[in-house]
Amino acid sequence: MSCAATVSLGNGPLTWQEVVAVARHDARLELTPKAWARIDNARQIVERIVARGERAYGISTGLGALCNVVLQGEELAQLSRNTLLSHACGVGEPLKDEQTRAIICAAISNYSHGKSGIDRHVVAALLDLLNSGITPRVPSQGSVGYLTHMAHVGIALLGIGEVSYQGQIVPAASALAAEGLAPVVLGAKDGLCLVNGTPCMTGLSCLALDDATRLMQWADVIAAMSFEALRGQIDAFDPEIIALKPHPGMQQVAANLRALLAGSEVIAASKGIRTQDALSIRSIPQIHGACRDQLGHAIRQIETELNSVTDNPLVLGTPEAYRVVSQANPHGESVALAADVLAIAMAELGAVAERRLDRLINPLVSGLPAFLVSQPGVNSGMMIVQYVAAALAGENRQLAQPAVIDNFVTSALQEDHLSLGTSAALKLGKVIHNCTQILAIEYLLAAQAFEFLQSQRFGIGTDCAWRLLRERIPAYDQDRWLAPDIAQAADLLRQAQSLETISACLQRTL
């Protein structure tokens, strides 16, 4: 999507793809008049409560364990400012710009429902950050749910902290001034609204969905290449057999494999050379399909959360007839569970890829030259890249341990069950990164195996994928520095247009 594109929010659901467009592709985000009207209505309720001196959590009281301390007048604005300053205590490496942008986009989606009570000028200031390319520097560690990450976003509105701006790290105040923006002055509840809800885990998860969706498509392409290079028995993908186990993902993967391998002389000539293949070869539809089904579940959970109201407290009704309700919508259990399960699925996708690529370099099972090099001995060939894949698969096993089942007690027993959804989403991102590297290695090895099988025609899709890689990376004739090859292959897997090229090859044969 070009940077001129615009995402309009407020008249219907926001999709995870639209969050990605804003976060990754610099689409402009704007709110509809209906969304602004809802925001103004909720703000009028907050102002009515303040004017009447009523007790309402986070509006006229302290926060967390201090919820029984009633504040008045200028103390309310000071509370909002102090909330951001005291909560901005994260540690660790900063998030990537796209991660922070995704979080801000998800936060604005929450406010657009008009149940938060945040002032419209604060929401407008967040939109200005996105649309002006000012990205707060947010430490990645320190959140059991959302507080520290959101606070670091919030202090940038005050002109405090550092931001990424025009390719440089600069003081927030300088970037705001360069864009003609004034630091925000907060009012009652604004600070609480800025640190509240589930936008951290939701925004981060939207980026993970983008990566996982693309990677699962690539996994089928690369697995088909390995299947062909190992002369797999195509009967395992027979439509009649596959239909007997009607999981949707399994049906889709088997159909993908049949399309990619259509027309393969290698597969045709190999029919009957063995009774059955190893599980990592013949169970590609069952494994990849199960992973796809978990992705589908995660999409439903994360998009539902993205379009939910996740503040506490919520302000309902009108200024003339309103309710303020303390509840637990900021608890991110749904997203945390979805991210954890998707992390397990992505770890499995990488694990089975590592098993396939190990077979490619092993002459005892591959029927190919040892380590896929024509002069083994003087050349080590692709021996050690399998070590790399094994190390990454091992790390993914550790990362696949669920974050959501951990628990701690915070805020003097007030917050005594935590989702750790942001941790789950960040961990999911690491698993996907590792899985990308594993699949990039399998891609390299499968393509190298094709070099020894060129006397016969490959499948329509697998041949296209092989040639696509060869446009960037030459065949491996003798030992050379392999790290750049892996990096280039991984970069190819991140490009949506590369998948479109393979799809176009398949379409031309229909």
C-alpha positions in Angstrom: 0.0 0.0 0.0 1.4 3.4 -0.9 1.9 6.1 1.7 -0.9 8.1 0.1 -3.5 5.5 1.2 -5.9 6.4 4.0 -7.6 4.2 6.6 -10.9 5.6 7.8 -11.9 4.5 11.3 -15.3 4.9 13.0 -18.1 3.6 10.7 -17.3 -0.1 10.9 -14.8 -2.7 12.1 -11.1 -2.1 11.8 -9.2 -5.1 10.3 -5.8 -6.3 11.2 -4.7 -5.6 7.6 -5.6 -1.9 8.1 -3.5 -1.8 11.3 -0.6 -3.3 9.2 -1.2 -0.7 6.5 -0.9 2.1 9.0 2.0 0.6 11.0 4.1 -0.9 8.2 3.1 1.0 5.0 2.5 4.5 6.4 -1.1 4.7 5.5 -2.8 7.8 7.0 -5.3 7.2 9.8 -8.3 9.4 10.2 -11.5 9.2 12.3 -15.0 9.6 10.9 -17.4 12.3 12.2 -19.4 9.6 13.9 -16.3 8.5 15.8 -15.5 12.1 16.9 -19.1 12.5 18.1 -18.8 9.4 20.2 -15.6 10.6 21.7 -17.1 14.0 22.5 -20.1 12.5 24.1 -18.0 10.4 26.5 -15.8 13.4 27.3 -18.9 15.4 28.3 -19.8 12.7 30.8 -16.3 12.9 32.4 -16.7 16.7 32.6 -20.1 16.4 34.2 -18.7 14.0 36.8 -15.9 16.3 37.6 -18.2 19.3 37.9 -20.4 17.5 40.3 -17.6 16.2 42.4 -18.7 12.6 42.2 -16.5 9.7 43.1 -15.6 7.6 40.0 -12.5 5.5 39.6 -9.7 7.1 37.7 -11.8 10.2 37.0 -11.9 11.7 40.4 -9.9 9.1 42.4 -6.4 7.7 42.4 -5.5 4.5 40.6 -5.1 0.9 41.5 -4.7 0.4 45.2 -5.2 4.2 45.6 -8.8 4.0 44.2 -10.3 5.3 47.4 -8.3 8.6 47.4 -10.6 11.4 46.1 -9.0 14.2 44.1 -10.3 17.6 43.1 -9.5 20.6 40.8 -6.0 20.8 39.4 -5.1 17.5 41.1 -7.1 15.7 38.4 -4.9 17.1 35.6 -1.8 16.5 37.7 -2.9 12.9 38.2 -3.1 12.4 34.4 0.4 13.8 33.9 1.8 11.9 36.9 0.3 8.7 35.7 2.2 8.8 32.5 5.5 9.8 34.1 5.3 7.2 36.9 4.3 4.4 34.5 6.9 5.2 31.9 9.5 2.9 33.5 10.0 0.2 30.9 13.4 -1.3 30.2 15.2 -3.1 27.4 15.7 -2.5 23.7 13.1 -0.2 22.1 10.3 -1.6 20.0 10.6 -1.2 16.2 8.8 1.8 14.8 6.2 -0.4 13.1 5.4 -2.0 16.5 4.8 1.2 18.2 2.7 2.5 15.3 0.6 -0.6 15.5 0.0 -0.1 19.2 -1.0 3.6 18.7 -3.4 2.6 15.9 -5.0 -0.1 18.2 -5.3 2.5 21.0 -7.1 5.0 18.7 -9.5 2.2 17.7 -10.4 1.7 21.3 -11.0 5.4 21.9 -13.1 5.6 18.7 -16.0 3.7 20.4 -16.6 6.6 22.7 -16.6 4.7 26.0 -13.3 5.9 27.3 -13.9 9.6 28.2 -10.6 10.8 26.7 -10.5 14.3 25.4 -10.6 14.7 21.6 -7.4 16.8 21.5 -5.5 13.9 23.0 -6.8 11.5 20.3 -6.0 14.1 17.7 -2.4 14.3 19.1 -2.0 10.5 18.7 -3.2 10.8 15.1 -0.7 13.6 14.6 2.1 11.2 15.8 1.1 8.6 13.3 0.5 10.9 10.3 3.5 13.0 10.9 5.9 10.1 11.3 6.8 10.8 14.9 7.2 7.5 16.7 7.9 7.3 20.5 10.8 5.2 21.6 9.1 2.5 23.7 11.2 0.0 25.8 10.1 -3.5 24.9 10.2 -5.0 28.4 8.4 -4.3 31.6 4.7 -4.8 30.9 2.5 -7.5 32.4 -0.3 -6.2 30.3 0.0 -2.8 28.8 0.9 0.0 31.3 4.6 0.8 30.6 4.4 0.6 26.9 1.5 2.9 26.7 3.0 5.3 29.2 6.1 5.7 27.0 3.8 6.5 24.1 1.9 9.0 26.3 4.9 11.0 27.5 5.9 11.8 23.9 2.6 13.7 23.7 3.9 15.8 26.6 7.2 16.5 24.8 9.1 14.2 27.1 11.4 11.3 26.1 12.8 10.4 22.7 11.1 9.7 19.4 12.1 8.3 16.0 11.6 11.1 13.4 12.9 11.4 9.8 15.4 8.6 10.3 16.9 10.0 13.5 16.4 9.6 17.2 15.5 13.1 18.6 13.9 14.6 21.7 10.1 14.4 21.5 9.8 18.1 22.1 12.0 18.8 19.0 10.0 16.6 16.7 6.7 18.1 17.9 8.1 21.6 17.3 9.4 20.6 13.8 5.8 19.6 12.8 4.2 22.7 14.4 2.6 20.6 17.2 2.3 21.7 20.8 2.8 19.4 23.8 -0.6 18.1 25.0 -2.1 19.4 28.2 -4.0 16.6 29.9 -7.3 16.7 31.8 -9.2 14.4 34.1 -9.0 10.7 33.1 -6.7 11.4 30.1 -3.7 9.8 31.7 -5.6 6.7 32.7 -7.0 6.4 29.2 -3.6 6.6 27.6 -2.2 3.7 29.7 -5.3 1.6 29.7 -6.7 -1.2 27.5 -5.2 -3.9 25.3 -3.7 -2.0 22.3 -0.2 -3.2 23.0 -0.9 -6.9 22.7 -3.5 -6.3 20.0 -1.4 -4.0 17.8 1.7 -6.3 18.1 -0.4 -9.3 17.3 -1.7 -7.7 14.1 1.8 -7.5 12.8 2.4 -11.1 13.8 -0.8 -12.1 11.8 0.6 -10.4 8.7 3.9 -12.3 9.0 2.3 -15.6 9.9 -0.2 -15.5 7.1 2.6 -14.9 4.5 4.9 -17.4 6.0 2.3 -20.2 6.1 1.9 -19.7 2.3 5.6 -19.9 1.8 5.8 -23.0 4.0 3.6 -24.8 1.5 5.7 -23.7 -1.5 9.0 -24.7 0.2 7.7 -27.9 1.5 6.5 -28.8 -2.0 10.1 -28.2 -3.2 11.5 -30.5 -0.5 8.9 -33.1 -1.2 9.8 -33.1 -4.9 13.6 -33.1 -4.3 13.1 -36.1 -2.0 10.9 -37.8 -4.6 7.9 -38.1 -2.4 5.0 -40.3 -3.0 2.2 -38.1 -4.2 -0.6 -40.6 -3.3 -0.4 -39.2 0.2 -2.0 -36.0 -1.1 -4.8 -37.8 -3.0 -8.0 -35.7 -2.8 -10.1 -38.7 -1.8 -7.8 -39.5 1.1 -7.4 -35.9 2.2 -11.2 -35.5 2.2 -11.6 -38.2 4.8 -10.1 -35.8 7.4 -11.9 -32.6 6.7 -10.0 -30.0 8.7 -10.1 -26.8 6.6 -6.4 -26.1 6.8 -5.5 -29.6 5.8 -7.8 -29.4 2.7 -6.2 -26.1 1.7 -2.6 -27.2 2.1 -3.2 -30.5 0.2 -4.7 -28.5 -2.6 -1.8 -26.1 -2.6 0.7 -28.9 -2.8 -1.1 -30.6 -5.7 -1.2 -27.3 -7.6 2.5 -26.6 -6.9 3.6 -30.1 -8.0 1.4 -30.4 -11.0 3.3 -31.4 -14.1 6.3 -32.7 -12.2 8.2 -35.4 -14.1 10.3 -35.9 -11.0 7.2 -36.9 -9.0 5.8 -39.0 -11.8 9.1 -40.9 -12.3 9.4 -41.5 -8.6 6.0 -43.2 -8.1 6.4 -46.5 -6.3 10.0 -46.2 -5.4 9.1 -46.6 -1.7 6.1 -47.8 0.2 5.7 -44.6 2.2 7.7 -41.5 3.0 8.8 -40.3 6.4 6.2 -38.4 8.4 7.9 -35.1 7.8 7.3 -35.6 4.1 3.9 -37.3 3.8 2.2 -35.4 6.6 2.7 -31.9 5.3 -1.0 -31.4 4.8 -1.8 -32.6 8.3 0.9 -30.5 10.1 0.8 -27.3 8.0 -3.0 -27.6 7.9 -3.3 -27.7 11.7 -1.0 -24.6 11.9 -3.3 -22.8 9.4 -6.3 -23.6 11.5 -4.7 -22.1 14.6 -3.9 -19.0 12.5 -7.6 -18.7 11.6 -8.5 -18.9 15.3 -6.0 -16.3 16.2 -7.3 -13.9 13.5 -10.8 -14.2 14.9 -9.7 -13.6 18.5 -7.4 -10.7 17.7 -9.8 -8.9 15.4 -12.5 -9.2 18.0 -10.3 -7.6 20.5 -9.2 -4.9 18.1 -12.8 -3.8 17.7 -13.6 -4.1 21.4 -13.8 -1.5 24.1 -11.0 -2.2 26.6 -10.9 0.7 29.0 -11.5 0.7 32.8 -13.7 2.4 33.9 -16.1 2.8 31.0 -18.4 5.7 30.7 -21.8 4.8 29.2 -24.9 6.8 28.2 -25.2 10.5 27.8 -24.2 13.5 29.9 -27.8 13.7 31.1 -28.1 9.9 31.9 -24.8 8.2 32.4 -23.1 5.3 34.2 -19.5 4.8 35.1 -18.6 1.1 35.4 -15.5 -0.4 36.8 -14.9 -3.8 35.1 -12.2 -5.9 33.6 -12.2 -5.3 29.8 -8.5 -4.4 29.9 -7.7 -8.0 30.8 -6.2 -9.5 27.6 -6.7 -13.2 28.2 -8.2 -13.8 24.7 -5.3 -12.2 22.9 -2.7 -13.8 25.2 -4.1 -17.2 24.6 -4.4 -16.7 20.9 -0.8 -15.4 20.7 0.5 -18.3 22.7 -1.3 -20.9 20.6 -0.2 -19.3 17.4 3.4 -19.3 18.7 3.1 -23.1 19.2 1.8 -23.5 15.7 4.6 -21.4 14.2 7.2 -23.3 16.2 5.7 -26.5 14.8 5.9 -25.1 11.3 9.6 -24.4 11.8 10.2 -27.8 13.5 8.9 -29.9 10.6 10.8 -27.7 8.2 14.0 -28.5 10.0 13.2 -32.2 9.8 12.7 -31.9 6.0 15.8 -29.9 5.4 17.9 -32.4 7.4 16.7 -35.2 5.1 17.8 -33.1 2.1 21.5 -33.0 3.1 21.6 -36.6 4.3 22.7 -38.9 1.4 21.4 -42.0 3.3 17.8 -40.9 2.7 18.0 -38.2 0.0 19.6 -40.0 -2.8 21.5 -36.8 -3.5 25.1 -35.8 -3.0 26.2 -35.5 0.6 25.3 -32.0 1.9 24.2 -31.0 -1.6 27.6 -30.2 -3.0 29.2 -31.9 -6.0 32.6 -32.4 -4.4 31.9 -33.3 -0.7 35.1 -33.6 1.3 37.0 -30.6 0.1 33.6 -28.8 0.4 31.5 -29.0 3.5 28.5 -27.9 1.5 25.2 -27.3 3.4 26.3 -29.2 6.5 26.3 -26.5 9.0 23.2 -24.6 7.9 21.2 -27.5 9.3 22.9 -26.8 12.6 21.6 -23.3 12.4 18.1 -24.5 11.7 18.2 -26.9 14.6 19.4 -24.2 16.9 16.5 -21.9 15.8 14.0 -24.8 16.2 15.3 -25.4 19.7 15.0 -21.8 20.6 11.4 -21.8 19.3 10.6 -24.7 21.6 11.6 -22.5 24.5 9.6 -19.5 23.2 6.5 -21.7 22.6 6.0 -22.1 26.3 2.9 -20.2 27.1 3.2 -16.8 28.7 -0.4 -16.6 29.8 -0.1 -19.3 32.4 2.5 -17.3 34.3 1.0 -15.0 37.0 2.1 -12.4 39.4 0.4 -10.1 41.9 0.7 -6.3 41.3 -0.7 -3.1 42.8 -1.0 -4.3 46.4 -3.3 -7.2 45.6 -5.6 -5.1 43.4 -4.3 -6.6 40.1 -3.9 -10.2 41.1 -4.3 -12.0 37.8 -2.5 -10.9 34.7 -2.7 -12.0 31.1 0.9 -11.2 30.1 -0.6 -10.7 26.6 2.0 -8.2 25.5 4.8 -10.7 26.5 2.9 -13.4 24.5 2.7 -11.1 21.4 6.3 -10.1 21.6 7.4 -13.7 22.0 5.2 -14.7 19.1 7.1 -12.2 17.0 10.4 -13.9 17.9 9.1 -17.3 17.0 7.9 -16.1 13.6 11.4 -14.5 13.0 13.1 -17.8 13.8 10.6 -19.7 11.6 11.4 -17.3 8.7 15.1 -18.1 9.0 14.4 -21.9 9.1 12.2 -21.8 6.1 14.8 -19.6 4.3 17.4 -22.3 4.9 15.0 -25.1 3.7 14.4 -22.9 0.6 18.1 -22.7 -0.1 18.6 -26.5 0.3 15.6 -27.5 -1.7 16.7 -25.2 -4.5 20.2 -26.6 -4.4 18.8 -30.1 -4.5 17.0 -29.1 -7.7 20.4 -28.5 -9.3 21.0 -32.2 -9.3 17.6 -33.1 -10.8 17.3 -30.8 -13.8 17.1 -33.7 -16.3 13.4 -33.9 -15.5 10.8 -31.2 -15.4 9.7 -29.8 -12.0 6.2 -28.9 -10.9 4.7 -25.7 -12.2 4.9 -23.9 -8.9 8.1 -25.5 -7.6 9.9 -24.6 -10.8 8.7 -21.0 -10.5 9.9 -20.8 -6.8 13.3 -22.3 -7.7 13.8 -19.8 -10.5 12.7 -16.9 -8.3 15.4 -17.8 -5.8 18.0 -18.2 -8.5 17.4 -14.6 -9.7 19.0 -13.6 -6.4 21.2 -16.4 -5.2 23.4 -18.5 -7.5 23.7 -22.3 -7.2 26.2 -23.6 -4.7 29.1 -25.0 -6.7 31.7 -24.8 -3.9 31.9 -23.5 -0.4 31.3 -19.8 0.0 30.1 -17.4 2.7 26.5 -18.7 3.4 25.2 -16.1 5.8 24.3 -13.6 3.0 22.5 -16.3 1.1 20.3 -17.1 4.1 19.6 -13.4 4.7 18.6 -12.9 1.0 16.3 -15.9 1.1 14.7 -14.7 4.3 14.2 -11.3 2.7 12.4 -13.0 -0.2 10.0 -14.6 2.2 9.1 -11.3 3.7 8.0 -9.9 0.3 4.4 -10.3 -0.6 5.1 -9.7 -4.3 7.3 -12.9 -4.4 4.3 -15.0 -3.5 2.3 -13.2 -6.1 4.9 -14.2 -8.7 4.4 -17.9 -7.8 0.6 -17.5 -7.8 0.8 -15.9 -11.3 2.7 -19.0 -12.5 0.0 -21.3 -11.2 -2.8 -19.1 -12.7 -1.3 -19.3 -16.2 -1.7 -23.0 -16.2 -5.4 -23.1 -15.3 
